[in-house]
């Protein structure tokens, strides 16, 4: 079953003088209704020509920056890795333990 991916922003690092966001810490959560998996990352930004006022930023705007900064290939890799973790939870190929009882 395919997972739904939810990108979120944990925190932003900014310059107090003008609100320029130079680092974003983000999460990606994959959930298929039964199993879930998540990833955490951070990305730095270059100062843009047109600075959006810090108070006007929305999570959607910043998620767009993150995805643009990562690029389509890396976004797809992150989501594929999370899907693979869910697939492994659903149909495990590895296990741990001992064959005897204590």
Secondary structure, DSSP 4 states (H G I P E B T S, - for coil): -PPEEEEEEEEEEE-TTT--EEEEEEEEEEE-SS-EEEEEEEEE-PPPSSPPPGGG--HHHHHHHHHHHH-HHHHHHHHHHHHHHHHHHHS-S-----SS--
